[in-house]
Structures are given as C-alpha cells and as structure tokens.
Amino acid sequence: MVKKEFKIKEGTFTAYSKRKGKTVPQMTRIVLKNPSKYNTITVKRATLARNFSKMRKAKTHKHGK
C-alpha cells in the first residue's frame, strides 16, 4: 500500500475568508448554510473551523477563563 503525503496548508480558510471580505466565523456560517454552492474542500475546511471553535470554547469554559 502506497502512503500518500499531504502538504499542510495552514491558514488557507482564513486567507479565503479575507479574500471574500469576511471573518472566519462569518465565512464558516455562510459555507455551512449553503454547502452546495462551495467546493467540497471548502466545506470540509469550514467544518474544521467550526469544530476548532467549539473545542476552543469548551477549553476556556473548562478552565474558567
């Protein structure tokens, strides 16, 4: 079995959001409300951004910050 190597492209969804003139949370909501209008990779990135946001919120609530 051949193992594929993936290049990590940090900040691509952030850059995409800035190009569209939106913040990451705004662009996340827009993409996830209309996933059929966007590329599947963009939808996956928006989902990941939403999940990281939830994780960050849970961590701050857990530590009382």
ABEGO torsion letter per residue (X at the ends): XBBBBBBBBBGAAAAAAAAAGBBAAAAAAAAAABAAABBAAAAAAAAAAAAAAAAAAAAAAAAGX
